[in-house]
Amino acid sequence: MIPPNSELNVCVLGLGYIGLPTAALLASRGIHVQGVDVVPQTVETINQGKVQIVEPDLDLMVQAATRSGKLQAADKPDPADIFIIAVPTPTQDDASGIPQPCIDAVLDAARAIAAVAQPGNLIIVESTSPVGTTRKVAQTLADSGMDPDTLHLAYCPERVLPGRIMKELVENDRIIGGLTPVAATAAKAFYQRFVMGTIYETTAETAEMVKLSENAYRDLNIAFANELSIISHNLGVDANELIRLANCHPRVNILQPGCGVGGHCIAVDPWFIVASDPENSKLIQQARKTNDYKSQWVMERIKEKYRGLDKKHPTVALCGLAFKPNIDDLRHAPALEIALQLNQETDATFLHVEPNISQHDTLTITPFQEAIQEADLIVLLVAHTPFLDGSLDSIDAPVLDFTCH
Ligand SMILES: NC(=O)c1ccc[n+]([C@@H]2O[C@H](COP(=O)([O-])OP(=O)(O)OC[C@H]3O[C@@H](n4cnc5c(N)ncnc54)[C@H](O)[C@@H]3O)[C@@H](O)[C@H]2O)c1
């Protein structure tokens, strides 16, 4: 029997884009939340009521949660009723050419939990994970001396969209996969305390595969749009108009092409499926390759264009570095990769525009208005709202637009 919110103790491991909003939301419902992170600076920042990431409304919620004493951060877990694992699950390069999932942080978190877990505890993995991870967490707990049969383990993938996390944490439907039906039911009872969407129960393995399939589905469909955009260019057809018109069909919904696919989810998670069955995942592999190829193709078009200008050493404004419009996140961002690679070229000067960040480690950031006044060629890589304010209409320099808006 799980106690009421005011008597419930939840420990969230990993205080990034997923863990911190979850911890703050739970604290706002009167639950005692301990947030755990391995980065001391993150723990310190949160205990001061501040945030280390940009997400609408998160700062106010964390401030209120720490002020009320309901949220406290630490570097290792204390005993709790429920543990939520929201740590990173990146890929690592492999000699096979297929990036392999790395679940080291999930298993480290499991070992930290094993040191304090008690029979009856509910342990939930939220990190996007290859199929079999929740079972490996149970094995890790067993290897650490816990009897996993005395614990309830469930996998509950996170589906929130950056920029809307606080809203979607509450409103989205959730999939809950239990290692046992009892674990799934216990996890569902927990999520029902703050989720308004429908909660579906299944097995841990199915829930793990559902999350990966969702992101592979997006990647595949974007690859189709990117492929169409290249073919359209070669045929002299406007890809944006083509897609708009094709989407008038009642059963067609082609996604938007761009300069590649980035971010830490869609560009990464399909590899988790591929790594588990390379022989039978050819379509998923091809989608990854097609989306990566689109960035190379965009880069070649930019070079071709500025080399064709009537100027020996032109100035090129590269507008947008983030992995999608109106965010500051540069993780796996194709526009950033394009900018970094173009900077190796010596026959042009590149100006980098990214209105959502003030500085970058290696690139100098130029304000949009200044860049478009100076440039001999303007390249739109990301459709950030400030680029679409009409300023480009009065500029003489040619514009290469790889966005869909
Ligand atoms: N960000 C998203 O939009 C999103 C959406 C859906 C799913 N996910 C998945 O959620 C998981 C977390 O992603 P994120 O974006 O929050 O990552 P993040 O990098 O923003 O945050 C992860 C945090 O975990 C901490 N950490 C690492 N190892 C730890 C450990 N052993 N114990 C405690 N803390 C540890 C890191 O210091 C970091 O602060 C990933 O699996 C990701 O794929 C993310």
The ligand as a Gaussian input file, in Angstrom:
#p B3LYP/6-31G(d) Opt

LIG

0 1
 N       15.396000      15.396000     -22.964000
 C       14.349000      14.878000     -23.571000
 O       13.594000      15.574000     -24.243000
 C       14.029000      13.407000     -23.431000
 C       12.774000      12.965000     -23.866000
 C       12.460000      11.629000     -23.700000
 C       13.394000      10.762000     -23.118000
 N       14.613000      11.222000     -22.737000
 C       15.553000      10.265000     -22.121000
 O       15.639000      10.528000     -20.718000
 C       16.953000      10.206000     -20.247000
 C       17.550000      11.424000     -19.573000
 O       17.670000      12.431000     -20.561000
 P       17.930000      13.958000     -20.190000
 O       17.664000      14.727000     -21.424000
 O       17.215000      14.318000     -18.917000
 O       19.505000      13.913000     -19.914000
 P       20.385000      15.068000     -19.269000
 O       21.750000      14.849000     -19.758000
 O       19.716000      16.390000     -19.442000
 O       20.333000      14.739000     -17.691000
 C       20.793000      13.562000     -17.132000
 C       21.354000      13.861000     -15.739000
 O       21.744000      12.620000     -15.148000
 C       22.928000      12.848000     -14.391000
 N       23.574000      11.553000     -14.153000
 C       24.391000      10.832000     -14.964000
 N       24.693000       9.665000     -14.376000
 C       24.063000       9.632000     -13.188000
 C       23.973000       8.675000     -12.139000
 N       24.599000       7.496000     -12.206000
 N       23.244000       8.981000     -11.037000
 C       22.589000      10.174000     -10.961000
 N       22.623000      11.113000     -11.926000
 C       23.344000      10.831000     -13.024000
 C       23.725000      13.824000     -15.264000
 O       24.693000      14.492000     -14.509000
 C       22.603000      14.742000     -15.763000
 O       22.404000      15.842000     -14.908000
 C       17.729000       9.719000     -21.468000
 O       17.644000       8.332000     -21.545000
 C       16.977000      10.364000     -22.622000
 O       17.147000       9.640000     -23.821000
 C       14.944000      12.529000     -22.854000

